[in-house]
Each structure stands twice: as structure tokens, then as C-alpha cells.
């Protein structure tokens, strides 16, 4: 289909074609999560391939001390943007990607039940049908998951909004809020009736389960302004 090679415009972002490089978590970065020469080379090779668009894998929006201390696994430092110090490195990378007439977006997310925190406590959805994910398999038991508080939800939203502001400042053409992969991230688990058994305004109906996502997007929109493209990635199998 020739359509895939035609240009397209998404909220002011003009792409030379409709071929995109999907998010890839294993992006090489410096030990502190900053962009280095290897990061730039890795992204440049993908831009050379002729795609019109690249989306990064998830870039850490939360500082290391914001993760739960009792998380089943502590994340290794990945690509980061939780501090202004990361902006110059991304700006350099983005300038190079743009030289190939390729647009690039940043994917943001917050850790979910797989990292020990979700809309409801484990097991999921009940004792008779408990979850069993990769980290449970590694541990040989069902790992505990804490129910996130409203106060911490507000903190997560503020971290993501601040990161969104840095994303725009660095020169990214758009951003994406990751709401897929079930228990891998917090927003996906809120949307999921499997993980979300809350009885407050964030649980139950579709509208309630989507509320945390909507509020997060509202905070992001304030940080980036009306004209900036915001994508949402979500799983549709539930």
C-alpha cells in the first residue's frame, strides 16, 4: 500500500511517511541514565533507515528515591529525564535525528504492580486466581503489591507533568503516556479490571478506571501547552 509512504500530520507534527520505529526499552545510555555517544549512535542508525518517526522506550520520569523501597526488583538506571541535567544530552540527540528529517517522541510511564505498587493490593483478582508474573516466577512466590494512596498518585502525576515539560524543552516532537502492558506500569493497571478492584472514584466503571490516566494527561497538557501532540499507548485486550 503506497499510503504508508505518504506524509501525514498529527496535531502540527509533520511526518515524511507513516513508518515508525516502536518504543524499545533497551536503549544504551550512560550509567547515570544520561545520553552518551552510544545513545546517539543507536538512535542515528534507526533514523538512517528511512522511518518518518521514532518513539523512545520509557524514559524514567521518577528519581531513584521515588521508587518503593520494598519493590521486588530495583530498576537499573535507564534513560532518564527526571532532572534538568538530562535535557542537554537529549537536545543534542534530537538535533541529529531532525537532520535526517525524522521526528522523535518520548515515552513516559510510572511503575506498576510488577514493581510492587498498583491500584489494589495483591493477589489479583483474588486468592483463587492470583497473578503470577515474571518476577513472581523468579522469586518462587506471589510477591506483595501495595495499594497506592491518593497522595502518592498526586506525586506521580506531578513527576510526569514535570518530565513532560523537560521533554518539550529538550526538543522532542511529541510525548507518549504508556498505559499498556498490564502490571508493568501504573496507568495500565488502573485501566485493567484485573488489577483495579478499588471502590473509590478510581475503580469500578470504565470512567473511574480511566480517571487517573485522564488526570495525568491534564497535568501533562498544562506542562506542554495546547499545541503539543500527546499520545497514549494502551492494551485493548480487556
N, C-alpha and C positions, 0 to 999 in steps of 0.2 A: 504494500500500500504506500503510494507516494506521499500520502498525508503526513506520515511520520517525519518526513524530511522538510516539511513546510514550517515556516516561522509561526510562533504563537506568542501572544501577550497575556500575562497574568497580572492583573492589578498594576499595570505600568511596567512590569518586568518583561522585557522583550527577549525571547529566546530564538536563536537562529534555526533551531529544529526542535523536535519533540522527543529526542532521545536523551535520557538522563542516566547518570550513574547513581545508583541507590546507596543509602547510608551503609557504611562499613565501619564496624566498631574498632577493628584492629589498625587504626591509623598510627603510624610511627610518630612519636613525639619525644621531647627531651624528658629526663627523669622527673622534672618538676611539672610536667604537663604542658610546657610551652612549645611553640612551634620552633623547629630547628631545620637545618638544611635537608635532613632526610624527609621531614614532613613536606617541605616544599617540593622536593623531587618526586615524592609519591603522588601528590596531587597533580603536579605538572604532567606526569606520564598519562594520567587519566584525561586531562584536558587536551593533550595531543591527539587522543583517539578519535576526536570528532564529535563528542557529545555536545549538546547545547546547554546542559545543566549538570551540576554536581551537588549532591547533598552530603554533608559530612555525617559521620556516625555521631552518636551522642557526645556532646561536649559538656564536661562537668560544670554545672551551674552552682553546686553547693561546695563550700570549702570543706576540707577533710574533717574538721571538727564538728561539722553539721550532721555527719552520719551517726547512726546509733552505735554506741559503744559495744553493745551486745549483739551486733549484726553477725549472722552466721559466717559471713566472709567479709573481710575488709577489702575494699576495692583498691587495686593498684592505681597509682596516679595515671589517669588517662588524659587525653586532650582536654584542656581546661579554659574556662573564661569566667571564673568566679571572682576575678580580681582585675583591676585596670591594667596590671602589669602584663597581662596576656594580649592586650589589644595590639601593640605594635607588631608582634610576630604574625598575628592573623592578617593584619593590614598588608604586610609585605607579601604574604602568600596570595591574598586576594588580588592584589595588583598584578601579579604574574598570571594568575588564572584569567583575569579580564583581558590580558594581552592576547589570549587565544580566542577571544570573542565567546567566552564561556561564562555563564552566570553560576554563582555558588551560594548555597544556603547553609545555615547552621541548624543542627537538630539539638533540641534541649529536652531534658527529662528529669524526673526525680525517682529515686529508687523505691521499689515496692516490696511486696511480701517476700520475694526472694532475698531481699536484704534485711528482712526482719520487721518490716512495718507495712501495714496496709489499712484499708478502711475498717476491717474487722479482725479480731484475733483468730488464730488458728484453733482447731483444724477446720479445713474447708471441704464441703459446706457444713459438715457435722462429723460426729465421731464415727459414724458408719461409712462415710465417704470422704475420708481425709485426703488432702492433697499429697502428692509425692513428686517433688521436682528434683532437679539435678543436684541441688545442694543437700537435700534430704537423703538422696541416694548416696552421696559422698560421705555423709555423716552416719548413715545407717539407721536413722530415726527421723521422725517428723519434727522439724525444727520449729520453735515457737515464733509466733508473729504477734507483735504488739498492735493494738488498735490506736491509730493516730488520733491525737487530740485536735480540737478546733484551733487551739492556739498554735500548734505546730503546723497545721495546714496553712495558716496565715503566714507563718515564717517561710514555708516552702514557696508559697505564691510570691512573696517579696523577693526571694532569691532568684526565682525565674524571671521576674519582671526586670530586676537589676541586670541579670545576664543578657536579657533581650536588648536592653539599652546599649550594652557593650557590643553585642553582635552588630547592631546597626552602626555604631560608631566605628567599628573596625572596617566596615565597608561591605559586609555580606549583603547580598541582594534580597534575601528573604530569610525567614526562620521557620522551623517546624517544631511543634509541640508533639512529642512522641506519646501517643496514647494506645500503643499496641503491645503485643507480646504478653498479655495476661499478667502474671505475677512479677514480670521483670521490672515493671515500673508502676509508680503510684497511681497515675491518672488512668491507666488501663484497668487497674484493679478496682478503682471506683466505678468504672463503667460496667464492670462484669458482675452479674448476679451471682456468680460462683464465689467470688472473693468478697463482695459487698453485701453484708447482711445487717447493715446499720438500720436503726429505727428513727433516726433524726432526719433533718431535711436533706441529707446527703445519701439516703438509702431508700430502697423500695421501688418507686416508679422510675421510668426512664428519665423523666425530667429531673428527679432528685439525684439519680446516679450520675447524670451528666453535669450537675451543678458545679462541682469542683473544677471540672475542665473549663466550663464557661467562665467562672470567676477568674481562673488563672489566665485565660485568654484576655479577659477585660483588663487585667493588670498589665499584661504584655502590651496590649494595644495602647494603653496610656503611655507606656515607656517608649514605644516606637513611632507613634503618630498614626493618623488615619490612612496615609497613602502607602504604608509599608505592607508587603504581602506576608500573611501568616498562614502556614499550612498546618494541618492536623493529620497525623497518621494514626489510624485505629484499626483494630481487628474486628471483622464483621461476622465472625462465625458463631456468635452467641445471640 
